[in-house]
Amino acid sequence: EAGDLPVDSISKVRLITTNPDTQKKDIKTWMLEAINNAHTRIMVQDPYFNDPQVITALKWAVHRGVKVDVLFPNSNDVPIFRHLDDSTLDELYVAGANVYAYNTSGKESFNHLKATVVDDMVTLGSSNKDVRAMNTNQEINYVFDDEHFADLVVQRVFEADKKNSVPAQPATENFVKKVIKETFKRMPSLF
């Protein structure tokens, strides 16, 4: 239960946004800079995750020796995102990230948490890590820069959710997955 996390005791909190009206992409900028400068750990939990630049940055972090854990829901409320998540899962798995499928059966039909821990920083908010949220949606996130708070989020959220997860394996190749992979290889040129 994350309800008792002590956010009121944190002195370093920033508000970051994505705003299509002003062309601001502060969330994506923060995400890429944080991942590219990570030293020890990156933990991501997100239901919509397909931004190619974020995926590439995570793969490079693994290559640099950063421990990368990613939790995906094992079901999705938007069917196409299940295929997009599968493609992302495959890339991160092959790169050496620890990838988990969160069991959404039982009390929850879908896990909609959007949280990222990078070393001693945590970002929480409305932004997913899909192409639209990172580039064109209006989104708002908070960044908490506090080692104690980051450790609490890891323990009370990520580690708890890992207990309700299984290590993920690459999804079986099919026509939809192949089309999605080819399409998203060209996506960065659209933004």
Buried (B, 14 or more C-beta within 10 A) or exposed (E): EBEEBEBEEBEEEEEBBBBEEEEBBBBBEBBBEBBEEBEEBBBBBBBBBBBBBBBBBBBBBBEEEBBBBBBBBBBBEEEEBBBBBBBBBBBBBEBEBBBBBBBBEEEEEEBBBBBBBBBBBBBBBBBBBBBBBBBBBBBBBBBBBBEEBBEBBBEBBBEEBBEBBEEBEBBEEEEBBEEBBEEBEEBEEEB
